Amino acid sequence: MAKQTTTRRKREVAEPTPFEQARDEMFQHIMRCGVIGAVPEHQTEWFGETMGYLTDRYPELEDEQVEQLRTLGERFVQPPKQHEASSAA
């Protein structure tokens, strides 16, 4: 009896969009450059320079997408919010 061979279908992997590539690159830069924990003035300066870099690197991004990237990055570098323990009275 011959062994049946099954043909596996290759899963199609979607290529990341330029926005997704820029987002991932920005997060990698944030982690490498020590932006988390930096003083707000330095973060503002860093984001200004980095958004300029990403705009040059990904010219297909629209202005709105660059603003979305900056918002995501600025949220990412913020310290976690502290939850106050509610006292049981």
Residue pairs with C-beta under 8 A, 6 or more apart in sequence:
16 24
18 58
18 60
18 61
19 58
19 61
19 65
19 68
19 69
21 58
22 54
22 57
22 58
22 61
22 65
22 69
23 69
23 72
25 54
25 57
26 50
26 54
26 69
26 72
26 73
27 73
27 76
29 35
29 50
30 36
30 73
30 76
30 77
33 46
35 42
35 43
35 46
35 73
35 77
36 76
36 77
37 79
38 46
38 77
43 74
43 77
47 70
47 73
47 74
50 73
51 66
51 69
51 70
54 61
54 66
54 69
55 61
55 66
61 69
